[in-house]
């Protein structure tokens, strides 16, 4: 791979962002170490909210790299602050640390497991911190590394936000990556898209045939879906292709799960765009109307979709194409995956940022080895080094003053 840089040289020295050649050189020294670190994290998966060991490992690595470290943030969250030697902007980089609970593994599992790639995310973030710490004298601004607990339960981001870390560190924007079922080393950017949110409904039926009615109603509500849960590897491949198809079948969708138990129907659905929540809620109420005595309740406001603005994602796409090559960057044309959400949405609701997918699929292996939450998820570890090089360069570019205007975090809402 060829790594290019931006900036200019003047009599007093280099005035641009950290050179990509310097990033690549430092990252190359860490490749083997980071793979071993990832394997250590992988062997000790911890459920959401129980990330004590992982947090301790992260804190140890960050302190060794010379960062200012705070632990116990929003639960087991770890915050590492790296201050460059030159004035600049304050940018956050987030990695999630928790493993997937057994119930959320496709087909179920006996124990929590790192089948969503959070061990990769944590390792890449440590790598980025170590590379930029080694280049501190060339680094502008400040990087705030957020190692987040409890992403799988959609509670960790809120806990970190409520801790006040974004305001305390004057964070102007935030970035993250996630493992994805793309060729190892390829990036999939999400300009104008991201991941869907989630809404839930509970429907109670009455009468002597309530149980049968609940089963029929679950089928009726399930029919609202425009995209079905994948049953085969071919289905997964098609979803990946559809997500890269402009105006394709996933440009607008509804994904529904409806289950009848006793005289109740529990509904969980995702849709895109998120403005369709109003429409889908009305369709659920309409589906229940023919059932006498049906009571429809939406217990909470929908969890927001994660939307990556084009304004912020386009510069990332350009950076990646310069860094890893045109052929290694693709753009998603739909929210992906249609059945999953991300609490990174809560950060992007408050400050600008980007979220991109890092390909971890080894050529010639089943697609399930790179599709999160499948039990045979086995990401290609070569992606770690690629992620470190790309994200370290990107963050260094964003902390540089020329990256854009200051847009600091809005105060957290209370009540």
Secondary structure as the mmCIF struct_conf table of DSSP 4:
data_model
#
loop_
_struct_conf.conf_type_id
_struct_conf.id
_struct_conf.beg_label_comp_id
_struct_conf.beg_label_asym_id
_struct_conf.beg_label_seq_id
_struct_conf.end_label_comp_id
_struct_conf.end_label_asym_id
_struct_conf.end_label_seq_id
STRN STRN1 UNK A 9 UNK A 10
TURN_TY1_P TURN_TY1_P1 UNK A 11 UNK A 12
STRN STRN2 UNK A 13 UNK A 14
BEND BEND1 UNK A 16 UNK A 17
HELX_LH_PP_P HELX_LH_PP_P1 UNK A 18 UNK A 19
HELX_RH_AL_P HELX_RH_AL_P1 UNK A 20 UNK A 28
TURN_TY1_P TURN_TY1_P2 UNK A 29 UNK A 30
HELX_RH_AL_P HELX_RH_AL_P2 UNK A 31 UNK A 43
TURN_TY1_P TURN_TY1_P3 UNK A 44 UNK A 44
TURN_TY1_P TURN_TY1_P4 UNK A 48 UNK A 49
HELX_RH_AL_P HELX_RH_AL_P3 UNK A 52 UNK A 64
TURN_TY1_P TURN_TY1_P5 UNK A 65 UNK A 66
STRN STRN3 UNK A 68 UNK A 73
TURN_TY1_P TURN_TY1_P6 UNK A 74 UNK A 76
STRN STRN4 UNK A 77 UNK A 83
BEND BEND2 UNK A 85 UNK A 85
STRN STRN5 UNK A 86 UNK A 96
HELX_LH_PP_P HELX_LH_PP_P2 UNK A 98 UNK A 99
STRN STRN6 UNK A 100 UNK A 100
HELX_LH_PP_P HELX_LH_PP_P3 UNK A 101 UNK A 101
HELX_RH_3T_P HELX_RH_3T_P1 UNK A 102 UNK A 104
BEND BEND3 UNK A 105 UNK A 105
TURN_TY1_P TURN_TY1_P7 UNK A 106 UNK A 107
BEND BEND4 UNK A 110 UNK A 111
STRN STRN7 UNK A 113 UNK A 113
BEND BEND5 UNK A 116 UNK A 117
HELX_RH_AL_P HELX_RH_AL_P4 UNK A 118 UNK A 134
TURN_TY1_P TURN_TY1_P8 UNK A 135 UNK A 135
HELX_RH_3T_P HELX_RH_3T_P2 UNK A 136 UNK A 138
STRN STRN8 UNK A 140 UNK A 148
BEND BEND6 UNK A 149 UNK A 149
TURN_TY1_P TURN_TY1_P9 UNK A 151 UNK A 154
HELX_RH_AL_P HELX_RH_AL_P5 UNK A 156 UNK A 162
TURN_TY1_P TURN_TY1_P10 UNK A 163 UNK A 164
HELX_RH_AL_P HELX_RH_AL_P6 UNK A 165 UNK A 168
TURN_TY1_P TURN_TY1_P11 UNK A 169 UNK A 170
STRN STRN9 UNK A 173 UNK A 183
TURN_TY1_P TURN_TY1_P12 UNK A 184 UNK A 185
STRN STRN10 UNK A 187 UNK A 189
TURN_TY1_P TURN_TY1_P13 UNK A 191 UNK A 192
STRN STRN11 UNK A 194 UNK A 195
STRN STRN12 UNK A 198 UNK A 198
STRN STRN13 UNK A 199 UNK A 204
BEND BEND7 UNK A 207 UNK A 207
TURN_TY1_P TURN_TY1_P14 UNK A 208 UNK A 209
HELX_RH_AL_P HELX_RH_AL_P7 UNK A 210 UNK A 222
TURN_TY1_P TURN_TY1_P15 UNK A 223 UNK A 224
BEND BEND8 UNK A 226 UNK A 227
HELX_LH_PP_P HELX_LH_PP_P4 UNK A 228 UNK A 230
BEND BEND9 UNK A 232 UNK A 232
HELX_RH_AL_P HELX_RH_AL_P8 UNK A 233 UNK A 243
TURN_TY1_P TURN_TY1_P16 UNK A 244 UNK A 244
BEND BEND10 UNK A 245 UNK A 245
TURN_TY1_P TURN_TY1_P17 UNK A 246 UNK A 247
TURN_TY1_P TURN_TY1_P18 UNK A 249 UNK A 250
BEND BEND11 UNK A 251 UNK A 252
STRN STRN14 UNK A 253 UNK A 261
TURN_TY1_P TURN_TY1_P19 UNK A 262 UNK A 263
STRN STRN15 UNK A 264 UNK A 272
BEND BEND12 UNK A 273 UNK A 273
HELX_RH_3T_P HELX_RH_3T_P3 UNK A 274 UNK A 276
HELX_RH_AL_P HELX_RH_AL_P9 UNK A 277 UNK A 289
TURN_TY1_P TURN_TY1_P20 UNK A 290 UNK A 290
BEND BEND13 UNK A 291 UNK A 291
TURN_TY1_P TURN_TY1_P21 UNK A 292 UNK A 293
STRN STRN16 UNK A 295 UNK A 297
BEND BEND14 UNK A 300 UNK A 300
HELX_LH_PP_P HELX_LH_PP_P5 UNK A 301 UNK A 302
STRN STRN17 UNK A 303 UNK A 303
HELX_LH_PP_P HELX_LH_PP_P6 UNK A 304 UNK A 305
STRN STRN18 UNK A 306 UNK A 307
HELX_RH_AL_P HELX_RH_AL_P10 UNK A 310 UNK A 324
HELX_RH_3T_P HELX_RH_3T_P4 UNK A 326 UNK A 328
STRN STRN19 UNK A 329 UNK A 331
BEND BEND15 UNK A 333 UNK A 334
BEND BEND16 UNK A 336 UNK A 337
TURN_TY1_P TURN_TY1_P22 UNK A 338 UNK A 339
TURN_TY1_P TURN_TY1_P23 UNK A 343 UNK A 343
HELX_RH_AL_P HELX_RH_AL_P11 UNK A 344 UNK A 348
TURN_TY1_P TURN_TY1_P24 UNK A 349 UNK A 350
BEND BEND17 UNK A 351 UNK A 351
STRN STRN20 UNK A 352 UNK A 361
HELX_LH_PP_P HELX_LH_PP_P7 UNK A 362 UNK A 362
TURN_TY1_P TURN_TY1_P25 UNK A 363 UNK A 364
BEND BEND18 UNK A 365 UNK A 365
HELX_RH_3T_P HELX_RH_3T_P5 UNK A 367 UNK A 369
BEND BEND19 UNK A 370 UNK A 371
TURN_TY1_P TURN_TY1_P26 UNK A 372 UNK A 373
TURN_TY1_P TURN_TY1_P27 UNK A 375 UNK A 376
TURN_TY1_P TURN_TY1_P28 UNK A 381 UNK A 381
HELX_RH_AL_P HELX_RH_AL_P12 UNK A 382 UNK A 399
BEND BEND20 UNK A 400 UNK A 400
HELX_RH_3T_P HELX_RH_3T_P6 UNK A 401 UNK A 403
HELX_LH_PP_P HELX_LH_PP_P8 UNK A 408 UNK A 413
#
